[in-house]
Structure formats: C-alpha cells, structure tokens
Amino acid sequence: MLRASAFATGLFIAMWGASLLVIDKVVLFNAPADREEQGIRAMLAKEQIADEARPVIDPADWAAFTLMSIGSVTMLYAVALPKRKNG
C-alpha cells in the first residue's frame, strides 16, 4: 500500500509539473474579491481582466522542472521500496 501511495503521489506531482510546462498563467474566476495580500513569492497577483481585477497564478519558469523532478524521484523511490513478504 505504501508503494502504491508513493507512486500515485509522485505521478500526481510530475503531472502537475508537466502541465505547468504548457500553461503560462492561470486566471481564477471564483476567488473572493476582498483578498489584497500577495501570495507566495508574488505567484498570486491581481490582473485586470474584462473590467474587473481577478487573481492570477503566474508560476516561475523553474517551477515546472522542479515539480517534474520531485515527482520522478518519488516514483523511483516507490519502485525501489522492498516488497512485503506474506507469511
């Protein structure tokens, strides 16, 4: 069960990294309008879109490669875990 959980977690993280290679920025539509603070390292900012300011997630260029490498290392760890002996 630990192997499957670690592999699934690594696959999820690696797929997020691969999707960030294609995505330039993400516009959040249903976010609360009263948030004025900056996000983590200014990744979450406000941008003027269609007569209103909407939050935009704009990840750094290195974020995709970091997520893909962390995910692949986690999947390799899951494959390298020893199998349980029944009995």
C-alpha positions in Angstrom: 0.0 0.0 0.0 2.9 2.4 0.7 4.4 1.7 -2.7 1.1 2.5 -4.5 0.6 5.7 -2.4 4.1 6.9 -3.0 3.9 6.1 -6.8 0.5 7.9 -7.1 1.8 10.9 -5.2 4.9 11.1 -7.4 2.8 10.7 -10.6 0.4 13.5 -9.4 3.3 15.9 -8.7 5.0 15.0 -12.0 1.8 15.6 -14.0 1.3 19.0 -12.4 4.9 19.9 -13.4 4.2 18.7 -17.0 1.0 20.8 -17.1 3.0 23.9 -15.9 5.2 23.5 -19.0 2.2 24.2 -21.2 0.3 26.7 -19.0 1.6 30.3 -18.9 -0.7 31.6 -16.2 -4.0 30.5 -14.5 -6.8 33.0 -14.0 -9.0 32.3 -11.0 -12.7 33.1 -11.7 -14.4 32.3 -8.4 -11.9 33.8 -6.0 -13.1 36.2 -3.3 -12.7 39.8 -4.2 -11.5 41.1 -0.8 -8.1 39.4 -0.9 -5.5 42.1 -1.3 -2.3 40.4 0.0 0.4 38.9 -2.2 0.7 35.2 -2.5 3.8 33.0 -2.0 6.7 34.9 -3.6 4.2 37.0 -5.5 3.0 34.0 -7.5 -0.6 35.0 -6.8 -1.2 38.6 -8.1 -4.2 40.6 -9.4 -4.6 41.4 -13.1 -7.2 43.5 -14.9 -9.3 41.2 -17.0 -12.6 42.2 -18.5 -13.4 45.2 -16.4 -12.5 43.5 -13.1 -9.4 42.5 -11.2 -9.1 38.8 -10.9 -6.4 36.8 -9.1 -3.8 35.2 -11.5 -1.4 32.4 -10.6 1.8 33.0 -12.6 4.4 30.3 -11.7 8.1 30.8 -12.3 9.8 29.1 -15.2 11.7 26.7 -12.9 8.5 25.5 -11.1 7.6 23.0 -13.8 11.0 21.4 -13.9 11.2 21.3 -10.1 7.8 19.5 -9.8 8.6 17.0 -12.5 12.0 16.1 -10.9 10.4 15.8 -7.4 7.7 13.6 -8.8 10.0 11.4 -10.8 12.3 10.9 -7.7 9.3 9.9 -5.6 8.2 7.4 -8.3 11.7 5.9 -8.4 11.6 5.7 -4.6 8.3 3.8 -4.8 9.7 1.3 -7.3 12.8 0.8 -5.1 10.9 0.0 -1.9 11.2 -3.6 -0.8 8.2 -5.8 -1.3 6.4 -7.2 1.7 6.7 -10.9 2.4 3.4 -12.7 3.0 3.7 -15.0 5.9 
